[in-house]
Amino acid sequence: MDEYFVLFREYMLVQKPSSVNTRDSYLRDVSAFLRYLEGENITSPLEVETETVEAYVQHLHSLNRTNSTISRNIASVRCFYKFLILRGDMQVNPAKSVKLEKEPKKLPQTLTSEEIDLLLSQPNVTEAKGCRDKAMLELLYATGIRVSELINLNVQDINLRTGKLFCRGTKGVRTIPIYAKAVVAVSDYLYRMRDLIVDPDNSGDALFVNLNGSRLTRQGFWKIIKAYTAEAGITKEITPHTLRHSFAMHLLQGGASVKDIQTMMGHADISSTQVYVHLLDLDNHVKSVYNECHPRAKTS
């Protein structure tokens, strides 16, 4: 076993272009795989067949390794056998067809319109922080932009007179309408409170700044939304994307087309937007079953 590992290490160090982290991970993974083979009384990696690699994957599952770790281990073992094939020691890669079964994609968590109202009512708008937070939450729910896009907004990216937001991304600018309450909240912050906390030397034209006057960070916003969620007594698992998901779901419920929602959200692939259709279908199915089966929900 050791001789093949030494040769593979030399190959990774000298011939295969890869980052230090990738190289070290592959070497660790292959070393662990070879130790597993020894424990299974397999004296040479050349004896390994696909079933052996599949059994190793199950072994990793039994050790409660994460899917990402197991996927990397499979890639490492596959690379090891590619090397042995290059050397002429093997004809077939036993790890080539081994794949990790994908977990079902989790549907996004959304808030009800009542929960949205509750969340948006938490900030104390008489204070600079609360006024800013109210503006951010309203703007997120009004436009469905990403948190990264929110914190990168500049003052000139919003036209309060026409009620439009210009969200600048790598693939151009999206123009998104803003409902009146969000316009009022942002106006209130921009004209009444922003000048009290902004530091022109550090924030530039940043629309939203922290209490030190610098551009707000993603981590800073995450702490803000977690605090208001707790204050509102909302027990759902909230992420920085929850308002974005809720924006899409509520538009869909209101009759907006998937294509229009895709445009507003900036999804390159419409399949990313269609996940909300599945969520709506599931919601409607649950309501239908409830109304049909619950004794006090049945119509006479």
N, C-alpha and C positions, 0 to 999 in steps of 0.2 A: 504494500500500500504506500509506504513512505516514498519509494522511488518515483511513483507517478505524481505524488503531491509535490515533490521537489521540482520535478520537470514542469508541472503546471505553474508553480510559483514563478519559475524563471521566465516562462512564457508570458505570464501576466505582467511581470516587471519590465521585460525587455521588448516584447514584440506586440502585445495587444494594447492599442491605445485606449486608455480609460482613466477616469479620475482616481485619485488616491482612495477616496471613500468607496467607490465601486470595487476597486481592486481588493481592498482590505475585506470588504463584505463577502466577495466571491471566495476569497481564500478561507475565511472563517467558515462559510457555509460548506465548502467542499471538504474541509477538514472534519467538520461534524458529520457529514455524510459518510466519509470513509470510516469514522469511528463506529457509526451505526452498522456498516457492513461487517466490520470485525465482530460486533456484538451478535450479528446474525450468522456468524461462522462462514462468511463469504470471504475467501482469502485474497481475491483479486477483483478490482473494479471491472476487469474485462469480462467477468462472469455475469455481470448484471444485465437483467432484462427489464422490460417496461414494468412488469408486475412488481419488481423489487423497488423501483422508484415510486410507484403508486403506494406501496406499503410504507415507504419512508414518509410520504405525504401524510398518510393516516397517522403515523407515529408523531409527526409534528403537531397534528390536530390534537392528539392525546396529551401533548405537553401544553396545550392551550396557547399555541403560537397564533399571532394575529394573521389574518388573510394576507396582509401586505408582506409580512415576514415570510410566510410560506411561498408566496409568489416569487419573492426574491430568491429563496432557496432553490426553487425549481429552475429559475433562470441560471443560477450558479452551476447547478449540476449539469444542465444542458450545455453550458459553456465548456465545462470540464470535458464532456464527451465529444464536443466539437473538436477540442484540442487533440483528444486521443485519435479521432478519425483523421485529422490532419497529419498526425504522426504515422498513420497506417496501422495503429494497434487495434482499431475497431472499424467495422464496416457500417454499422447502423447505430444511430444515437438512441439509446433506450429512454431518454427523457424527452424526446422530440414531441411525442403525442400526449404527454402528461400535462393536464391543465387543471387549474383550481376551479371548482364550480363556483360561479358567481352567486353571491347572496342577492336575493330579491332587492331591487332598488327601493329604498325607503321613500314613501311619498312625503312631500314637504308638509311641515306643520303650519297651520294657518290659524288666525284668530277670527272669531265671529265679529260681526259689526258691533255688537254690544261690548265685546272685549276691547275692540279698537277704541270705542268711545271712552271706555274706562281708562285705558292706557293714556290716551291723549289728554285726559282731564287731570293727570297727576302733577305736571310741572306747575310751579308757583310763578306765574308770569309777572309778578310784581318785583321779582329779583332778576338780575342779569342772567344768571345761570338758567333759571327756570324759563325765562323768556326765550333764550337761545334753544333750550331743549325742546320746548313746544314747537318752535319753528322747524327744527330738524325732524321731529317725529311727524308733523303734519306734512312736510315736504316729501318725506320718504313714502308715506302712505298715498300721497297725492300723485306721485310720479312712478313709483315702483323701481326707482334707480337703485343700484347697488350701493352698499355702504362706502366702498372704495371710491365710487363716483361722487357720493355726497360730500365726503371730506375733501375731495379735490376741486369742488366747485369754487369759482371766484365770483366776486360781486357782479361782474359784468355778464355772468352766465344766466342770470335770471332777469326777465322783463316783467316787473310787477304791474305795469300799466296794461299790458296785453295778456297777462296771466300765462306766460310761457317760460319753460326752462330749456336751456340749451346744454345738453349733456354731451361733453366732448370725450370721445373714445378713440381707440386706435384705428377704427374703421370709419371715422367721420363724426358728425354731430347729429344727435337725435333731438328733435324738437318735441317736447311733451307738454300738453296743457296742464294747468294747475287749477284746482277748484278754489272758490272764493275764500273759504276759511283758511286755507293754506297760504294764500296770498296775504291775507290780513296778518297771520302769525309771523310770516317772514318779514313783512313790512314793519311790524311792531318791533321785532328784534333789530332789524337793519337800521331803522331811523331813531330808535329810542335807547337801545342798549349796546349795540356793537361797539360804538365809539368809547364806551366806558371800559371795555376789556381788551380792545385790540392793541397790539404793539406793532406799529407800521414797519419797524426795522426787522421784525421776525416773521410776521404773517403775510406781508405783501398784500395782495388783493383777496386773500382767503375769505370766503363767505362766513364760514364757521370757525371760530377760534376757541381755544381753551381759556381758562381763567388767568393763565400767564400771558395771554395775548398771542400765542403761536397757533398755527394751523392745528386743528383738532386731529387726533390720530384715530385709527380704527379701534385700537385697544381702549382709548378713551371713550369712544361712543359705545362700545360693548359694555363697559361698566355702567354707563348712563342708562341704557335700556334695561339692563338687569335690575338696577335699583328701582326703576319705575314699575317694572313687572312685579317685583316683590311688594311694593307699596299698593299696587292695584289688587293684590291678592290673586293674581293669575297664576295657576299652577302648571300650565303647559310649559314644555321645554322650549324656551325662546332662544333664538339665535339672531345675529345681526341681519339675517335674510328674512326673518319672519314677516316683517311689514311688506317686503317685496312680494313674498308668496301670497300674502293676504290681498294685496293690491290686484294681483292677477286673478285670484280666485273670485273676488267680489265683482270684478269687471265681467268675468265669464258668466257668473250667476245673473248679472244684469243684462246679458244679451250681447256683449261685445264679441266680435269674431276672434278666432285664434290668431289670424293673420295680423289684425290690428294690435292685439296684445303683444305678439312677437315683435312688431315694429317698436312699440313703446318701451319694451323691456330690453331691446338690443340683443335678442337671441340670434345668433348666426344660423342655427339649425332649428327648424320649426318643431322638431321632436322634443326640444327642451321646453317648449311652451305647451305641447300636448299633454304633458304630465298632469297639468291642471284639469284637463278634460277627464282624465282617469279619476282624479280626486273628486270631481263633481259627479261623475257617474256613480262612484262609490257612495257618496253622500246621499244622492237621490235614491239609490237602492236601499240604503239603511232606513231612510225615512219611509219608503214604500213598505218595507217589511214591518216596520214599527206600526204604521197606520193600519196595516192589514191584520196583524197578529196580536197587538196589545188589546186586551178586552175593553179598556176604557177609551181607546183611540178609534175603535171600529165605528163606522157610521151605521145608523139604524136604517 
